[in-house]
Amino acid sequence: MESLAMLVLLFFSQGQSSTPEVEKRSTCDRCDERLFCDCSSRNYRHVPTVTVTEVVTLDLSFNDITTVAEDDLREYTWLRTLDLRSNRIQSIHEWAFHLLQGLESLDLSYNQLAALNPVWFSKLLSLQHLNLLGNCYRTLGPGGTLSLFRSLTRLRFLRFGNPALEEVRRGDLAGVRQLDQLEVYGNNLKRYDPGSLGDLWPLRVVTLRLRGPFQDNLTLVSSIFHDVSYSETFLVVADVLLSEKTSAAPFSEINRRRVRSILFQNATLTDEAMIHVLEVMDGASLESFGLEDATFYGTGAWKPARRTHLVNMDTVYFRNIEVMEVFKFTSFLNLGFLLKYLRQISIINCKVYVMPCLTSHLLTQLEYLDLSSNLLTDLTLTESLCHGHGILRNLRVINVSDNALKSLSIVSKLVTRLDKLIHLDISQNAYTSMPPTCSWPQTLTHLNISWAKLQRVTHCLPLTLEILDLGHNDLTAFHSVALPVLRELHLSGNKLRRLPPGWLFPSLEVLLIQSNTLNMFGPMDLQLYRKLRALQAGQNRFVCSCEFVYFMVWRWGGAVEGSVELTDRWDNYLCDSPLPLQGQRVDRVRLSPFQCHRILVVSALCGCVLASGILFVILLWKLHVVWYVRMMWAWLKAKRNSGNQRRRDAAGNAEPLCYDAFVSYSEQDAEWVEEFLVPELENSQPPLSLCLHKRDFLPGHWIIDNIINAMERSRRTLFVLSEHFVHSNWCRYELDFSHFRLFDGDSEAAVLVLLEPISKDDVPKRFCKLRKLMSSRTYLEWPQEDERRAEFWSNLRLAVRGGDEL
């Protein structure tokens, strides 16, 4: 019972202790559309969660993770690549990787793993890359029949070892069958069972970090060399010290195993050791010999005591070599027996300032020469490529980039006689100008003059070029040189504002013009390139106009004009202007119709405004608004003028009414007015005073002022209505102003006399008040019978004097 209680307590205590750990897990939000999550260098203490599902690549390197728990990777079942290097991992749960059955690459390097557990890898049947370097384990697993890698049958790349590794036992790598690359860090290795690495054949690349001097453990080193040395294997020996005669003894195994390629990395060598290496390799099948990141102590006097036979040696590769006494270092004339066989020489970043002409004479088979990143000048290059019968005649490739060359003309003259030269790299030199013309070998098809200071292009370029690299110069234009067979053109990193004319390059297939000052390009530019199939034009200052955005987004669709493809990422195509779009990806820009079709939109708006204006004017006309406004303005103006006249009255009183009636009539009705109306009204008892425009209007005054003044100074307005009146403009004016008086509330101001029958419908509709009066009040009709006229005149006098409704 006590044991059962202890188990229950342990269960709950584990559950309680695990809860805070779950709560501590952070979330990594640096994931992209490729399902790659970059969670490196974020100071995570535990494996974080991520914001996307089905993550394929997870980078957790350079954090502070100390433990990988059982459930930490449960949500990452789709992982293909897991990077846990450079943390502080001390423990990994046995089942931590069991759900990652599709994992192909696992990096656990540079942690603090003191022991390796075979159970970790038992379910990783798809694993191809495994890196275990830089931990503190002493052995590869527990040993015996329980091999660390027994389940990793698909493993192709394996890296293991650290300063604490002491032994490699037979059977430690059981299960690994077709390894392609192997790296072993065993600088402090004390035990190696012969044959431990012997079952990994074939190995394409083997890197051994076995810190010398080898004479301290010749048997161990010789056994390792024996197990990994095959004719097909490229052998890299790193962190070695070859300073004494006996230190080169283990390399006899390389000779016996017919190794063809060997590279020494991070090595320290002396003249004596190099001589002994040459003697040990006598008669070997070695074809390639290299030194990288090495230090030389000596003068280069590498003449063996006996002539060695290295007839198969055709490649020498030296890179980042520091010669401690460089100015005492002699030429390799002593190695003439070896130089005459060489076909490829690479001496990179070794502070070489000259290759003597005598040495060049010995390189009769040389086809590839790389002297990049050295101290060559125009003068010393002239010495190295000296003239002479048969000197360097087989050269096909020359690389003298990143030196101190200044004259393009000198280089062209030096290589003109090399009638087999195909590829010339003279980039990263100090060329500031290109001569008008140059001479080149007719075989030259590849020319690299990038990373110089050229400002313009001339006819110096050879017409035989198929690949030309002028990237990272100061070119502002490329429009004067035609290259008929050019297939690939590199112009990135210049100051070009537009694409070069396509008709200059009828055979061009690939164009790289990134990081220039291009504003835009379009279908017309690309149509000139008849064979162009690949274009890289990102990282330019694109003006995101409607035409450019439409061309890039809607017409590109992966290809434009049916053949040209963008081979760089859309992330490189960003808007530089206009300012609101700056920094946005071109394919994500959305422009409004007004921005893209401004003329059309403005035209449509103008059309709408015009149509609306026309409709509005028609509406105003129908509603007589214009008339109302015009009459209101004239009425107000006349009122103001009348008010001014009244203010000018000395007594300060309003001007008295002068007329009983203002007579409004048509000129065609003047005879009736003058012969009948005036005598009848003005000669009546008491007489009535009438205002007639012919008689009483003031000459020189505005006629509308006269009309308004006459109405203002008359008690009534007498309208003599007839067909002539309705069609008279001036009568209509008088009727208009009378209508305003009706609106002022003086409904008795108008007296209507009909000379002939007129329907109220003949009166314009805008005179609504007048039409209403004609409907509601009796108007006087001129009788045709003589016996009724006396009554007509009596009623008219009464109406003018202000009698009651007739």
C-alpha positions in Angstrom: 0.0 0.0 0.0 2.8 2.4 0.8 4.4 1.7 -2.6 1.1 2.3 -4.3 0.7 5.6 -2.5 4.2 6.6 -3.5 3.5 5.9 -7.2 0.3 8.0 -7.0 2.2 10.8 -5.4 5.0 10.5 -8.0 2.4 10.6 -10.8 0.8 13.8 -9.5 4.0 15.5 -8.7 5.2 14.8 -12.3 2.0 16.2 -13.6 2.3 19.3 -11.5 5.9 19.8 -12.4 5.2 19.5 -16.2 2.5 22.1 -16.2 4.8 25.1 -15.7 7.1 23.7 -18.4 4.3 23.7 -20.9 3.4 27.3 -19.9 7.0 28.4 -20.4 7.1 27.3 -24.0 7.4 30.3 -26.3 5.9 30.8 -29.7 8.1 31.4 -32.8 6.4 33.5 -35.5 9.2 33.7 -38.0 7.8 31.3 -40.6 7.3 31.9 -44.3 5.3 30.5 -47.1 7.8 27.8 -47.8 7.0 26.3 -44.4 10.4 27.3 -43.1 10.6 28.6 -39.5 13.7 30.6 -38.6 13.7 30.4 -34.8 17.5 30.8 -34.5 19.2 33.2 -32.0 16.1 34.0 -30.0 17.3 32.9 -26.6 14.7 30.1 -26.3 15.2 27.8 -23.3 12.7 25.2 -24.5 11.6 24.1 -27.9 9.0 26.7 -29.0 5.7 26.2 -30.8 5.2 27.8 -34.2 2.4 29.7 -35.8 1.9 27.5 -38.8 1.1 23.8 -39.2 3.0 21.2 -41.3 6.4 22.9 -40.8 9.0 21.4 -43.1 12.2 23.1 -41.9 12.8 24.2 -38.3 15.9 26.2 -37.4 16.5 26.3 -33.6 20.2 27.0 -33.7 22.1 29.4 -31.4 19.5 29.3 -28.6 19.8 28.3 -24.9 17.9 25.0 -25.1 19.1 22.5 -22.5 16.6 19.7 -22.8 14.5 18.1 -25.6 11.5 16.6 -23.8 9.3 13.8 -25.1 6.5 16.0 -26.3 8.5 19.0 -27.5 8.4 17.9 -31.1 5.0 16.2 -31.1 3.5 18.9 -33.4 6.3 18.7 -36.0 5.4 15.5 -37.7 6.0 17.0 -41.1 9.5 18.0 -40.5 12.2 17.3 -43.1 15.0 19.4 -41.6 15.7 20.0 -37.9 18.7 22.2 -36.8 19.5 22.2 -33.1 23.2 23.1 -33.3 25.0 25.5 -31.0 22.6 25.2 -28.0 23.3 23.8 -24.5 21.5 20.5 -24.9 22.5 18.1 -22.3 19.7 15.6 -22.4 17.2 14.3 -25.1 14.3 12.0 -24.2 14.5 8.6 -25.7 11.2 9.1 -27.7 11.8 12.8 -28.6 12.3 12.1 -32.3 10.0 9.1 -32.7 7.2 11.0 -34.5 9.6 12.5 -37.0 9.6 9.6 -39.3 10.0 11.8 -42.4 13.0 13.7 -41.0 15.9 13.8 -43.6 18.4 16.1 -41.9 19.3 16.4 -38.2 22.0 18.7 -36.7 22.9 18.2 -33.1 26.4 19.6 -33.3 28.1 21.9 -30.7 25.9 21.0 -27.8 26.8 19.3 -24.5 25.7 15.7 -25.1 27.9 13.5 -22.9 26.5 10.3 -24.3 24.7 9.2 -27.5 21.6 7.0 -27.3 20.8 4.6 -30.2 17.0 4.9 -29.3 17.0 8.5 -30.5 17.5 7.4 -34.1 15.6 4.1 -34.1 12.6 5.6 -35.9 14.4 8.0 -38.2 14.3 5.6 -41.2 14.4 8.5 -43.7 17.4 10.3 -42.2 20.1 11.2 -44.8 22.2 14.0 -43.0 23.4 13.6 -39.4 25.8 16.0 -37.7 27.1 15.1 -34.2 30.3 17.2 -34.1 31.3 19.3 -31.2 29.7 17.6 -28.2 31.5 15.9 -25.3 30.8 12.2 -25.8 33.7 9.9 -25.6 32.4 7.0 -27.5 29.8 6.4 -30.3 27.0 4.8 -28.2 27.1 2.0 -25.7 29.0 -0.3 -28.0 28.5 -4.0 -28.3 25.7 -5.2 -30.6 23.7 -2.0 -30.0 25.0 0.2 -32.8 24.2 3.8 -32.7 23.3 4.0 -36.4 21.8 0.5 -37.0 18.4 2.0 -38.2 19.9 4.7 -40.5 20.2 2.6 -43.7 19.6 5.7 -45.9 22.2 7.8 -44.2 24.5 9.6 -46.8 26.2 12.4 -44.8 27.7 11.7 -41.4 29.8 14.0 -39.2 30.9 12.9 -35.7 33.7 13.5 -33.2 34.9 16.2 -30.8 37.9 16.9 -28.6 36.7 14.4 -26.0 36.3 11.5 -28.4 38.7 8.8 -27.3 37.8 5.7 -29.3 36.2 4.3 -32.4 35.3 0.7 -32.1 34.6 -2.0 -34.6 30.8 -2.1 -35.1 30.2 1.5 -34.1 29.0 2.3 -37.6 27.2 -0.9 -38.3 24.0 -0.3 -40.3 25.5 2.5 -42.4 25.7 1.1 -45.9 26.0 3.7 -48.6 27.7 6.7 -47.0 28.6 9.4 -49.4 30.4 11.9 -47.2 32.1 11.3 -43.8 33.8 13.8 -41.4 35.7 12.5 -38.4 37.0 14.9 -35.7 39.6 12.8 -33.8 42.3 15.1 -32.7 42.6 13.3 -29.3 41.7 9.8 -30.5 43.4 7.2 -28.4 42.0 4.0 -29.8 40.9 2.9 -33.2 40.0 -0.6 -34.1 41.2 -1.4 -37.6 38.3 -1.9 -40.0 35.9 0.4 -38.0 35.5 2.7 -41.0 36.4 0.0 -43.6 32.8 -1.1 -44.3 31.6 2.3 -45.5 32.9 1.9 -49.1 32.3 3.6 -51.4 33.0 7.0 -49.9 33.1 10.1 -52.2 34.5 12.6 -49.7 36.3 11.9 -46.4 37.4 14.6 -44.0 39.8 13.5 -41.2 40.7 16.0 -38.5 43.7 14.2 -36.9 45.9 16.7 -35.3 49.6 15.8 -35.8 52.4 15.3 -35.4 51.6 11.8 -36.7 54.7 10.2 -35.3 53.1 10.2 -31.9 50.6 7.6 -33.1 51.6 6.2 -36.5 49.7 3.0 -36.2 46.4 4.6 -35.4 46.7 7.1 -38.2 47.9 4.6 -40.7 44.9 2.3 -39.9 42.4 5.1 -40.4 44.0 6.1 -43.8 43.9 2.5 -44.8 40.2 2.1 -44.1 39.0 5.3 -45.9 41.4 5.5 -48.8 40.0 4.4 -52.1 40.7 5.5 -55.6 37.2 7.1 -55.9 37.6 9.0 -52.6 38.5 12.7 -52.3 40.5 12.7 -49.1 40.7 15.8 -46.9 43.2 15.8 -44.1 42.7 18.7 -41.7 44.5 20.1 -38.6 47.8 18.4 -39.4 51.4 19.4 -38.5 53.9 18.2 -41.0 57.2 19.4 -39.7 59.6 16.4 -39.5 60.6 13.6 -41.8 58.7 10.9 -40.0 55.4 12.7 -39.9 54.7 11.9 -43.6 55.0 8.2 -43.1 51.2 7.4 -42.8 50.7 8.8 -46.3 52.3 5.7 -47.7 48.9 4.1 -47.2 47.4 6.6 -49.5 50.0 5.6 -52.1 49.2 1.9 -51.7 45.4 2.5 -51.9 45.7 4.4 -55.1 44.1 7.6 -53.8 43.7 10.1 -56.7 42.8 13.3 -54.8 44.1 14.7 -51.5 43.6 18.1 -49.8 45.4 19.4 -46.7 43.3 21.9 -44.7 44.5 24.0 -41.8 48.0 22.5 -42.1 51.4 23.6 -41.1 54.2 22.5 -43.3 58.0 22.8 -43.7 60.3 22.3 -46.7 61.6 19.0 -45.2 58.0 17.6 -44.7 57.0 18.5 -48.3 60.1 16.8 -49.7 59.3 13.7 -47.8 55.6 13.8 -48.9 56.8 13.9 -52.5 59.1 11.0 -51.9 56.4 8.9 -50.2 54.0 9.6 -53.1 56.6 8.4 -55.7 54.8 6.4 -58.3 51.4 7.1 -56.8 48.2 7.4 -58.8 47.7 10.9 -57.3 46.0 13.2 -59.8 45.0 16.2 -57.6 47.0 17.7 -54.7 45.7 20.7 -52.7 46.6 22.9 -49.7 44.0 25.2 -48.1 44.4 27.5 -45.1 48.0 26.4 -44.6 51.2 27.9 -43.3 54.6 27.4 -44.8 57.9 27.6 -43.0 60.7 27.5 -45.5 61.9 28.9 -48.8 60.1 26.5 -51.2 63.3 24.4 -52.0 61.3 21.2 -52.5 63.9 19.2 -54.5 63.7 15.5 -53.5 66.9 13.5 -53.1 65.8 11.3 -55.9 63.6 12.0 -58.9 60.0 11.1 -58.2 57.5 9.9 -60.7 54.1 11.7 -60.5 53.1 11.4 -64.1 49.4 11.2 -63.2 49.4 14.5 -61.3 47.5 17.1 -63.4 45.9 19.4 -60.8 47.4 21.6 -58.1 45.2 23.7 -55.8 46.7 26.2 -53.3 44.3 28.6 -51.4 44.9 30.9 -48.5 48.5 30.0 -48.1 50.6 32.1 -45.8 54.3 31.9 -46.5 56.1 33.2 -43.5 59.1 34.4 -45.5 57.5 35.2 -48.8 60.3 37.3 -50.2 62.7 34.4 -49.7 60.4 31.9 -51.4 61.9 30.6 -54.6 60.1 29.7 -57.8 59.2 26.1 -58.5 61.9 25.5 -61.0 63.1 22.5 -58.9 59.8 20.9 -59.6 60.1 21.0 -63.4 59.7 17.2 -63.5 56.2 17.8 -62.0 55.2 21.0 -63.7 55.4 19.7 -67.2 52.5 17.3 -66.4 50.1 19.8 -64.8 46.9 20.8 -66.6 45.3 22.8 -63.9 46.9 25.2 -61.4 45.0 27.3 -58.8 47.0 29.5 -56.6 44.4 31.7 -54.8 45.0 34.3 -52.2 48.6 33.3 -51.6 50.3 36.8 -52.1 51.8 35.8 -55.4 53.1 38.9 -57.2 54.7 37.2 -60.2 55.0 33.8 -61.9 58.4 33.9 -63.6 58.6 33.4 -67.3 61.0 30.5 -66.8 58.2 28.7 -64.8 55.7 29.5 -67.5 58.0 27.8 -70.0 57.7 24.6 -68.0 53.9 24.5 -68.0 53.6 23.0 -71.5 50.4 21.1 -70.8 48.6 23.8 -68.7 45.0 24.4 -69.7 43.6 26.1 -66.5 45.4 28.9 -64.6 43.8 30.6 -61.6 45.9 33.3 -60.0 43.0 35.2 -58.4 43.2 37.3 -55.2 46.9 37.9 -55.4 49.3 40.8 -56.0 49.7 40.8 -59.8 50.2 44.0 -61.6 50.2 44.9 -65.3 54.0 44.6 -65.3 54.2 41.2 -63.4 51.4 39.8 -65.5 53.4 40.6 -68.6 56.2 38.6 -67.1 54.0 35.7 -66.2 52.3 35.5 -69.7 55.6 36.2 -71.5 56.0 35.7 -75.2 57.8 32.7 -76.6 57.3 29.7 -78.8 54.8 27.3 -77.3 54.5 29.1 -73.9 51.1 28.5 -72.4 49.7 27.7 -75.8 47.2 25.2 -74.4 45.6 27.6 -72.0 41.8 27.5 -72.2 40.9 29.3 -68.9 42.7 32.2 -67.2 41.5 33.8 -63.9 43.5 36.8 -62.7 40.6 38.4 -60.8 41.1 40.5 -57.7 44.6 41.6 -58.4 46.1 45.1 -59.0 45.6 45.2 -62.8 44.7 48.6 -64.4 45.1 48.4 -68.1 42.5 46.4 -70.1 44.5 47.1 -73.3 47.6 45.3 -71.9 45.6 42.3 -70.8 44.0 42.0 -74.3 47.4 42.1 -76.0 48.9 39.5 -73.6 46.2 37.0 -74.4 45.8 37.6 -78.1 48.3 34.9 -79.0 46.6 32.3 -76.8 44.7 30.8 -79.7 42.9 28.2 -77.5 41.7 30.6 -74.8 38.0 30.3 -74.1 37.4 31.8 -70.7 39.0 35.0 -69.3 38.2 36.3 -65.8 39.7 39.7 -65.1 37.1 40.9 -62.6 37.7 42.9 -59.4 40.6 44.9 -60.8 41.1 48.6 -61.1 39.9 49.2 -64.7 38.5 52.7 -65.1 38.1 52.9 -68.9 37.7 50.6 -71.9 39.9 51.4 -74.9 38.1 52.1 -78.2 39.4 48.9 -79.8 41.1 45.7 -78.5 42.6 42.6 -79.9 41.4 39.2 -78.5 41.8 35.6 -79.5 39.1 34.4 -81.9 38.3 31.5 -79.5 37.3 33.7 -76.6 33.6 33.1 -75.6 33.5 33.9 -71.9 34.7 37.3 -70.5 34.3 38.6 -67.0 35.1 42.3 -66.3 32.8 42.7 -63.3 33.5 44.6 -60.1 35.6 47.2 -61.8 35.0 51.0 -62.4 34.0 51.0 -66.0 31.7 53.9 -67.0 31.0 53.1 -70.6 31.2 50.2 -73.1 33.1 50.4 -76.4 33.9 48.2 -79.4 36.8 46.8 -77.4 34.5 43.8 -76.6 35.1 40.8 -78.8 32.3 39.8 -81.2 32.9 36.1 -80.4 31.5 36.4 -76.8 28.8 34.1 -75.7 28.8 35.0 -72.0 29.7 38.5 -70.8 29.8 39.7 -67.2 29.9 43.5 -66.7 28.2 43.5 -63.4 29.0 46.0 -60.6 30.6 48.7 -62.6 29.5 52.3 -63.1 27.8 51.8 -66.5 24.9 54.2 -67.3 24.1 52.9 -70.8 24.7 50.0 -73.0 23.5 50.9 -76.5 26.3 51.1 -78.9 27.9 47.6 -79.1 26.3 44.7 -81.0 27.3 41.2 -79.9 25.6 38.8 -82.4 26.4 35.5 -80.6 26.0 36.6 -77.0 23.8 34.2 -75.0 24.2 35.5 -71.5 24.7 39.0 -70.3 25.3 40.1 -66.7 24.7 43.8 -65.9 23.7 43.7 -62.3 24.9 46.4 -59.9 25.3 49.3 -62.5 23.4 52.5 -63.0 21.4 51.6 -66.0 18.0 53.4 -66.4 16.6 51.1 -69.0 17.1 47.7 -70.6 19.7 47.6 -73.4 18.2 47.5 -76.9 17.4 43.9 -77.7 18.3 44.2 -81.4 21.9 44.4 -80.3 21.8 40.8 -79.0 19.8 38.6 -81.4 21.0 35.4 -79.7 20.6 36.5 -76.0 18.9 34.0 -73.8 19.7 35.1 -70.3 19.8 38.8 -69.0 20.7 39.7 -65.4 20.1 43.4 -64.7 19.4 43.5 -61.0 20.3 46.4 -58.6 20.4 49.2 -61.3 18.2 52.3 -61.5 15.5 50.9 -63.8 12.2 52.6 -63.4 10.2 50.1 -65.5 10.1 48.0 -68.6 7.3 46.6 -70.7 6.4 44.3 -73.5 7.8 46.5 -76.2 11.3 46.3 -74.5 11.2 42.5 -74.3 9.8 41.9 -77.8 13.2 43.2 -79.2 14.9 40.1 -77.6 14.0 37.4 -80.0 15.4 34.5 -77.9 15.4 35.8 -74.4 14.0 33.1 -72.0 15.3 34.2 -68.5 15.3 37.6 -66.9 16.4 38.8 -63.5 15.5 42.5 -62.9 14.8 42.8 -59.2 16.1 45.3 -56.7 15.6 48.3 -59.0 13.8 51.6 -58.4 10.5 50.7 -60.0 7.9 53.4 -60.6 4.7 51.5 -59.9 2.6 53.0 -62.7 -0.5 51.4 -63.9 1.1 50.1 -67.0 4.0 48.6 -65.2 1.9 47.0 -62.5 -0.5 45.6 -65.0 2.3 44.2 -67.1 4.1 42.6 -64.1 1.0 41.2 -62.4 -1.7 40.5 -64.9 0.3 39.6 -68.0 3.3 37.9 -66.4 1.7 35.0 -64.7 5.1 33.2 -64.6 5.9 34.1 -68.2 5.5 37.1 -70.4 5.1 37.1 -74.2 5.0 33.3 -73.9 8.7 32.7 -73.4 10.5 35.0 -70.9 10.6 33.9 -67.3 11.5 35.8 -64.1 14.1 33.7 -62.4 14.5 35.8 -59.3 12.1 36.1 -56.4 9.1 38.5 -56.2 10.6 39.8 -53.0 13.1 41.6 -55.2 10.5 43.6 -57.1 9.6 46.5 -54.8 8.0 49.9 -55.6 10.3 52.9 -55.1 7.6 55.4 -56.1 5.0 56.8 -55.7 5.7 57.5 -52.0 2.5 55.8 -50.7 3.5 52.5 -52.4 7.2 52.7 -51.5 8.5 49.3 -50.3 5.5 47.3 -51.4 5.9 44.2 -53.6 4.9 45.0 -57.2 2.7 41.9 -57.4 0.7 43.0 -54.3 0.0 46.5 -55.5 -3.6 47.4 -56.2 -4.3 50.6 -58.0 -7.7 52.3 -58.2 -9.4 52.8 -61.6 -8.9 56.6 -61.2 -5.2 56.1 -60.9 -4.9 53.8 -63.9 -7.5 55.3 -66.2 -7.4 58.9 -65.2 -8.2 60.4 -68.6 -11.1 57.9 -69.1 -12.4 58.5 -65.6 -12.1 62.3 -65.9 -13.8 62.2 -69.3 -16.6 60.0 -67.8 -16.9 62.4 -64.8 -17.0 65.4 -67.1 -19.6 63.7 -69.3 -21.7 62.9 -66.2 -21.3 66.5 -64.9 -22.2 67.9 -68.3 -25.2 65.5 -68.6 -26.2 66.4 -65.1 -25.8 70.1 -65.9 -28.0 69.8 -69.0 -30.6 67.9 -67.1 -30.4 70.5 -64.3 -30.8 73.3 -66.8 -33.8 71.6 -68.4 -35.2 71.1 -65.0 -34.7 74.8 -64.2 -36.2 75.7 -67.4 -39.2 73.6 -66.8 -39.7 75.0 -63.4 -39.0 78.5 -64.6 -36.3 78.9 -62.0 -34.2 81.0 -64.3 -37.1 83.3 -64.8 -37.6 83.6 -61.1 -34.0 84.4 -60.4 -33.8 86.9 -63.3 -37.0 88.6 -62.2 -35.9 88.6 -58.6 -32.6 90.2 -59.4 -34.3 92.9 -61.6 -36.9 93.5 -59.0 -34.4 93.8 -56.2 -32.2 96.1 -58.3 -35.2 98.3 -59.2 -36.2 98.3 -55.5 -32.8 99.4 -54.5 -32.7 102.2 -57.1 -36.2 103.3 -56.1 -35.1 103.3 -52.4 -32.1 105.4 -53.3 -34.3 107.9 -55.1 -36.6 108.1 -52.1 -33.6 108.7 -49.8 -32.6 111.5 -52.0 -36.0 113.2 -51.3 -35.2 116.3 -49.3 -38.2 115.8 -47.1 -37.4 112.2 -46.4 -40.9 111.0 -47.4 -41.6 108.3 -49.8 -42.4 109.4 -53.4 -46.2 109.7 -53.8 -48.2 107.7 -56.4 -48.5 109.8 -59.6 -50.8 107.6 -61.7 -54.0 105.7 -61.2 -52.9 103.0 -63.6 -49.9 101.9 -65.7 -51.2 100.6 -69.0 -49.4 97.6 -70.4 -50.3 96.8 -74.0 -48.8 95.5 -77.2 -47.7 98.0 -79.9 -50.2 96.4 -82.2 -53.0 97.4 -79.8 -51.8 101.0 -79.5 -54.6 102.3 -81.7 -57.3 100.9 -79.4 -55.5 102.3 -76.3 -55.0 105.7 -77.7 -58.4 106.1 -79.4 -60.6 104.4 -76.8 -59.0 103.7 -73.5 -57.1 107.0 -72.8 -59.9 109.4 -73.7 -62.5 107.4 -71.8 -60.5 107.2 -68.6 -58.6 110.5 -68.5 -61.7 112.5 -69.5 -63.9 110.9 -67.0 -65.2 112.6 -63.9 -63.2 112.6 -61.8 -60.4 112.0 -64.4 -58.0 109.1 -64.1 -54.3 109.6 -64.6 -52.7 106.9 -66.9 -49.1 106.1 -67.4 -48.2 105.2 -71.0 -44.7 104.1 -72.0 -44.7 106.2 -75.2 -45.6 109.3 -73.2 -44.4 109.0 -69.7 -41.2 106.9 -69.7 -38.0 108.9 -69.0 -35.6 109.0 -71.9 -32.1 107.6 -71.3 -33.1 105.3 -68.4 -32.9 101.6 -68.5 -36.3 100.3 -69.8 -36.7 97.9 -67.0 -36.1 100.7 -64.5 -38.8 102.7 -66.3 -41.3 99.7 -66.2 -40.7 99.2 -62.5 -40.8 102.9 -61.6 -44.1 103.2 -63.6 -45.6 100.3 -61.7 -44.3 101.6 -58.3 -45.8 105.0 -59.0 -49.2 103.6 -60.1 -52.0 102.2 -58.0 -52.9 99.7 -60.7 -51.5 98.0 -63.7 -53.9 97.7 -66.5 -53.2 94.9 -68.9 -54.7 95.0 -72.3 -54.6 91.3 -73.2 -54.6 90.0 -76.7 -52.8 87.6 -78.9 -50.4 90.4 -79.7 -49.8 91.0 -76.0 -49.0 87.3 -75.3 -46.3 87.3 -78.0 -44.8 90.7 -77.2 -41.5 90.6 -75.3 -41.9 93.9 -73.6 -45.5 93.1 -72.5 -44.2 89.9 -71.0 -41.6 91.9 -69.0 -44.4 94.1 -67.7 -46.4 91.1 -66.9 -43.4 89.6 -65.2 -42.9 92.5 -62.8 -46.6 92.7 -62.2 -46.5 89.1 -61.2 -43.9 90.0 -58.6 -46.3 92.6 -57.2 -48.9 89.9 -56.9 -46.4 87.8 -54.9 -45.8 90.8 -52.6 -49.5 90.4 -51.6 -51.1 93.2 -53.7 -53.7 91.0 -55.4 -55.7 94.2 -56.5 -52.7 95.7 -58.4 -53.6 94.1 -61.7 -56.6 94.9 -63.9 -57.2 92.7 -66.8 -58.9 93.8 -70.1 -59.3 91.2 -72.8 -59.6 92.7 -76.3 -60.3 89.3 -77.7 -61.1 86.0 -76.2 -57.9 84.4 -74.6 -57.9 81.2 -72.6 -55.9 81.2 -69.4 -53.8 78.4 -70.8 -52.4 80.9 -73.3 -50.9 82.7 -70.3 -47.4 81.3 -69.5 -47.4 78.7 -66.7 -44.8 80.6 -64.7 -47.4 83.3 -64.1 -49.1 81.0 -61.6 -50.6 83.8 -59.5 -52.0 85.6 -62.6 -53.5 82.3 -63.9 -55.1 81.8 -60.5 -56.5 85.4 -60.6 -57.9 84.7 -64.1 -59.6 81.6 -62.7 -60.8 83.2 -59.5 -61.6 86.8 -60.5 -63.7 88.4 -63.2 -61.8 90.2 -65.9 -63.2 92.7 -68.4 -63.8 91.7 -72.0 -64.0 94.3 -74.7 -67.6 93.9 -76.1 -68.1 93.9 -79.8 -71.7 95.3 -79.4 -71.9 99.1 -79.0 -74.7 99.0 -76.6 -72.6 97.1 -74.0 -69.5 99.4 -74.1 -71.0 102.0 -71.7 -71.2 99.4 -69.1 -67.6 98.2 -69.9 -66.2 101.7 -69.4 -68.1 102.1 -66.1 -66.8 98.8 -64.7 -63.2 99.6 -65.9 -63.2 103.1 -64.1 -64.5 101.4 -61.0 -61.8 98.8 -61.2 -59.0 101.3 -61.7 -60.2 103.5 -58.8 -60.2 100.4 -56.6 -63.7 99.2 -56.4 -64.9 95.9 -55.3 -64.5 92.8 -57.4 -66.4 93.0 -60.6 
